[in-house]
Amino acid sequence: MPKDQIGYTSREDLIREIQIRLADGIVDVELDREHYDVAIDKSLALYRQLSEGSVEESLLFVNTKEGVTEYTLPSEVQEVRRIYRRGIGTNSGGGTNFDPFDVAFNNMYMLQAGQMGGLATFDAFAQYKETIGRIFGSEYNFLWNRNTKVLKILRNIKHEEEIAVGIYNFIPESVLLSDVLASNWLSSYALAMSKMMLGEARSKYVSGLPGAGGAIQLNGDALKAEGQQELLNLKESLHNMEEGNMPLGFVIG
């Protein structure tokens, strides 16, 4: 990792930093690649469970099929907020065009200087679109199963159309590792987990290891105690929003 770079470009960069912070190369650190992967996986899992910085709001476009009401979304999707339709009025492929993301008319005509209209006209038109949407179904009601990732539309689909699904999804690992707010917390938690595993291994040798000058005492119990305290402090820091993000919470509706 370059000195002027914040975060990590890959998991390998993070593992190398953890090894250096454990003094690997000066002393023998008895951890394999699998141990570091477990430590990083645990830190990512807890961060995604407790921090708002692990998710982002986005749109997912789905093409509906005639007679199909259940659709499986990608595994990174955590919550579904709303389902927007582009056409309303009928359920047979016709109806009035109603694109909630088409603002060309609003921006280019109604608010353009020197043209007829203005804020009052814009407000009236916006209320008109909202009323029409409620009457003729501009959105679908749905059920969402977070475990199976199945989205069930509560309507008999009679034609194909493209719908926009408003979702919360997990931010990819590569982005979190390079994130200014998340990377330092993730590295600290992974380091603490590595200390716990290393301490567990070293504490098996209570009487120490044989050496030329007598038994060599290992610091297994000290590493476990240090790692445990760091884990508790880091988890508390998430609750206190010390890493810079809000606590995780979804608004569904």
N, C-alpha and C positions, 0 to 999 in steps of 0.2 A: 504494500500500500504506500503510495507516495506521501511524503511528509505533509504536503499542503492539501491533501484530500481528506474530507470528512466522510466517515463511513467505510464500507468495504466493497470491493468490486466483485468478490465471490466468497463462497463458504471457505475455500482454501485459505484466503487471506485472514479470515477470522480465526481459523484453526491455528494458523502459524502464530498469530498474536497471543492466543491462549497458551500455546506451548512456551513462548518466550516469557510470559508472565509467571509461568510455573517453573521457570529457570531450567527448561529443557536445554541440554547442551552443556550446562554447567554440572548438573546432576542428572541421574537417570530417572526419567519420568515414565512410570510403568503404565501408560495409557496408549491404546491403539486408536486407529482412525474411527472405529465403531464407537468408542467411548465419546470422542469429541462430537460425532454426529448425533448421538443420543442427547448430549448436553445442549446442543444447538436446537434440536427438535423440541426439547422440553421448554426452552426459553421462548421459542416461537409460539408454541401452543399456549403458554400462559399469557404471553403478550396479546395474542389474538382473542383470548378469553376475557381479558380485563381492560384493554386499552382501545379507545376510539381510533387511535392512529393506525390500527391494523386493518381497518375497513375503509371503503370509499363508496360513494354513491355514484351510480352509473346507469346506463340504459342498455338493455339487451333486446335485439329485434328477433322476433319469432314468427315464422310463417305457419299459420294455422292450416289444418287439413280438414276437409269435409268429414263430419262425423267423429272427429277426434277431439276429445276434451282434456286429455292428460298429456303433458309434455315434460320431459326430463331436462332440467337445466344443468349447466356445468357445476362441478363439485365445489368451486370457489364461491358460488352464490350462497349467501347466508339468509337474507330476507328479501321478500318481494313486497313492494310498497303499493304500486298501482299498475294497472294495465290500460294503456291508451290505444284507442282505435283511430284509424285515419278516415274511416268512412262511417256515417251514421244514417239512420232513417229506415233501413230494412236489414234483413239478415240473409239476403239472397245475392249479394254481390253488388247491389246498386246503392241508392241512397245519396245523400248529400256529402260532398267532400268536406271533411272536418279534420284538418291536420293540426293538432295542438302545438306542433313545433314550427309551423309555417308562419313566420312573422313578417314576411316580405310586404304584405299588404299593409299591415299596421305601421311598419317603420318607413316604408317608401312613399306611402300616400297620405295616411291620416296624420302623421306627425311632421311631414315635410313642410318647411317654411314656404309660404306663398300659395299653398294649396288649400282647398276647402276642407273643412273639418277642424279638428283640434282636440284638446284633451277631453272635452265633454263628449264629442262624437266617439272618440276612442273608448271612453268608459262605457258608453251605451252599447257600442259594438261588442266589447268584452263581456258585458252582462248578457247580451243576446246569445253569444256563443256558449256561455255557461248554461243558460236556460235550455237551449236547444240540446246541449249535451246531456243534461239530466233527463230530458223528456225522451230522447231517442237513443240513449245508450252509447255515449261516447267512450265509456269505460266498461270493462268486464268485471263482474264480481268473481272471486276466486278463492280457492283453498291452497295453502302452501305447506308442504311437508319438508321441514329443514333436514331431516335425517335421510329420506329417500331422494330428495331434490326433485320431487314430482310437483308440478303446478297443475291444478285441476281448475279449469274454467267452468263456472256454473252457468252454462248456457249451451244449448244445442247448436253446434257449429255446422252451418249449412253451406259454407263456401270458404274458399281460401282467401286469406288476406294477411298482410303484414301488420303485426301489432308491436308496440313498443312497451317493454316491461321495465318499470322502474325498480331497481334492485340495490341492495347493499352486498358488496362482494369483498372477499379477502384481498388485500394487496399482496402481490407476489413476493416471495422470499427475497429475490434479488433486489427488489425496490426497498424493502424494509432494511436490508443490510446496508444499503447506501443512504438511507434516510438520516437526516441530521439528528432528529429527535429519538428515533428508535434504535439506531446502531449501538450507541454507547450502553443503553440499558441491556440490549440483547447480549453484547459481549460480556458485560459484568455478570449477568445471570448464568451464561454458559460457563464462565470461569468458576463461579461458585459451585455449579453442578459438577464440574471436573474435579474440584477439590474434594467434594463429597465422595466421588467414586475412587479417587486416588487414596483418600484417607481410609476408605473402607478396605481397600486392598492391603494397605500398609498395617492397619490395625490387626490383621490376622496374625502377624508375627509379634506376639506380646513380649516375648523374651528377646526380641531383636534378631539380627542376622549375624552369623559368625564372621569374625574378621581377624586380621593379624594381631591387633591389639586388644582383642576381646570382642564381646557382643556389640554390634552396632544398633543403637536404639533408633527406631523409625518414628516419624511424627504423625502417625495415622490418626490418633485421637484428636490431636491439635488441629489437623487439617479438617476433620469432620466437624468439629465445633466451630471453626472459623467459617467453613462453607455454609453450615446451617444458619448461622447468624446473618451472613450476607444474603442468603435466600430470603429470610424473613424481612430484612431491611429493604431489599429490592421490591418485594411484593407490596410492602407498605408504601413504598415510593409511588407505585402505580395508583394506589388508592388516593394518595395525596396529590396526584397529578404532577409530581416533581419532574417527570421526564418530558413534560411539555404538552401532553395530550389530555383530553377529557376522558372520564370514565366511559366505558362502553355502554351504550343504550340504544335501543331501536324504537322508532315510532312507526307503528303499523296502522294503516287506515287509508 
